Amino acid sequence: MITFKMITLDRQNFAQLLADQAKEAGADIQYGFSGTSLLYRETGKESLDGVEVYGVKIKNEATGEESEVTADLVVESSGFSSVLRTSLPAYTGIADPFKKSDFAIVHREVRKLDRKLTETDIYPDHYRYGFFTGYQWTHVHSDGRIDVGAGVQNKESNPDPEDLIKECISRHPSILKEKIRGGRSLCIVGLPLKSFVTNGFMILGDAAATSVPTTGCGAGSAMFAALWAIPSIEASANKGRADISTLWGLNKAFYLDNTRGSHIAALSALRVILQTLTHEELNFLFNKDIMDEASLESAINGVYVKPSLRQMIKTLTRGITHPSTLATLSRANSEGNKMLAHYKKYPAAYDSEKYAEWKKGADEIFHEAPEN
Ligand SMILES: Cc1cc2nc3c(=O)[nH]c(=O)nc-3n(C[C@H](O)[C@H](O)[C@H](O)COP(=O)(O)OP(=O)(O)OC[C@H]3O[C@@H](n4cnc5c(N)ncnc54)[C@H](O)[C@@H]3O)c2cc1C
């Protein structure tokens, strides 16, 4: 049985709690405005620190009026649309919009259950991994409802996740037609940005692609990054200047002091290669126990585990009839290992040349998924 090291909560209540706490701490939350781009000066260097951000352009959604707001530090947490960072020059290396292949598409529905029929129409809560290169789940709520969902790589050749869950529902007469809520959305599963900061600017959450690539779960990473950003922001306030060297503490916290970042990067490398396997190949790996509960549990919880010698021997003996599948698996493990080792060498402090060299190495290891 796989243990999910996650907690379930009511996201609307939780958001309200966080907003109330922020207000209590002195935050002034203004609704009805959107950020449209950053205000920045160029320093003349064509590198990550080639800009100094000093504010943001905003739009009043009700009147359409646009204005400029200056700030010592701008923090972007606008989700995967990442409107602000993408307004920076490309040479910073943090301005590229996410690609189609950086996303999974997820569809979920919460429906009522016929309690009488559930006595015979039994299904345990489950997450099914490797399902059409993604995953599918059912989760029975205590109040007689069921949450049915599926997520697949965002690619035309994949089946639509809505069709996958409709098919699942059609096999269960106890799931009633009435839909209580649900919907579909993209979910970022790509490689995180290699730096979350430049002068006067910080990026958190989905805008920085920090979600667990094997599940698309990003709330935990977004909140951890926000916590880990605090010392750097305090240091910048004390110094009177939010420069890249001081804000770098967030990158160091995410990639070096806590292993979350390096594990997410290694899992990203793994994901890109494993999603080239077909549904049948994945089934084969699960049926032969080559992909087993232990490795799956780690991956779901955002932890990359290097395969042991025992596992490698098991893989070779059980998978001998499928050499090409094993070759793909072996490449995925090898790239995952390389990513993990490379991210352990993440620069502890900002140095333009050292960072550029490290970034080049990371780019070389990471093989991009082909676009549709
Ligand atoms: C169907 C589905 C199920 C998921 N389930 C889970 C799960 O179970 N667990 C989990 O951890 N994650 C889950 N995720 C992923 C999770 O929702 C995200 O990782 C998380 O919400 C990221 O938080 P964020 O604050 O970075 O971005 P968001 O939650 O996307 O918040 C961004 C905010 O910025 C606002 N915004 C956008 N543009 C602008 C702008 N220009 N100006 C001002 N404001 C702007 C948006 O309105 C929004 O309020 C799921 C995603 C999907 C689609």
The ligand as an ORCA input file, in Angstrom:
! r2SCAN-3c Opt
* xyz 0 1
  C      -7.359     19.691    -11.491
  C      -6.130     20.003    -10.679
  C      -5.933     19.342     -9.472
  C      -4.817     19.660     -8.678
  N      -4.659     18.995     -7.498
  C      -3.626     19.298     -6.704
  C      -3.445     18.651     -5.467
  O      -4.237     17.803     -5.086
  N      -2.367     18.992     -4.697
  C      -1.465     19.945     -5.095
  O      -0.499     20.232     -4.360
  N      -1.608     20.565     -6.272
  C      -2.645     20.277     -7.092
  N      -2.779     20.923     -8.298
  C      -1.778     21.921     -8.671
  C      -1.969     23.187     -7.839
  O      -3.270     23.685     -8.100
  C      -0.907     24.239     -8.189
  O       0.374     23.677     -8.171
  C      -0.957     25.392     -7.183
  O      -2.233     25.972     -7.178
  C       0.090     26.443     -7.548
  O      -0.067     27.551     -6.696
  P       0.381     29.004     -7.192
  O       0.035     29.918     -6.063
  O       1.759     28.981     -7.693
  O      -0.539     29.334     -8.459
  P      -2.130     29.426     -8.580
  O      -2.807     28.598     -7.564
  O      -2.411     29.166    -10.029
  O      -2.446     30.941     -8.227
  C      -2.088     31.993     -9.090
  C      -2.958     33.183     -8.742
  O      -2.471     34.330     -9.473
  C      -3.575     34.973    -10.090
  N      -3.074     35.625    -11.310
  C      -2.779     35.048    -12.507
  N      -2.329     35.977    -13.373
  C      -2.320     37.147    -12.701
  C      -1.980     38.480    -13.062
  N      -1.516     38.777    -14.277
  N      -2.106     39.469    -12.130
  C      -2.558     39.190    -10.871
  N      -2.916     37.928    -10.461
  C      -2.792     36.936    -11.378
  C      -4.595     33.862    -10.381
  O      -5.887     34.406    -10.494
  C      -4.433     32.989     -9.134
  O      -5.237     33.447     -8.088
  C      -3.881     20.640     -9.112
  C      -4.077     21.303    -10.323
  C      -5.185     20.986    -11.112
  C      -5.383     21.709    -12.408
*
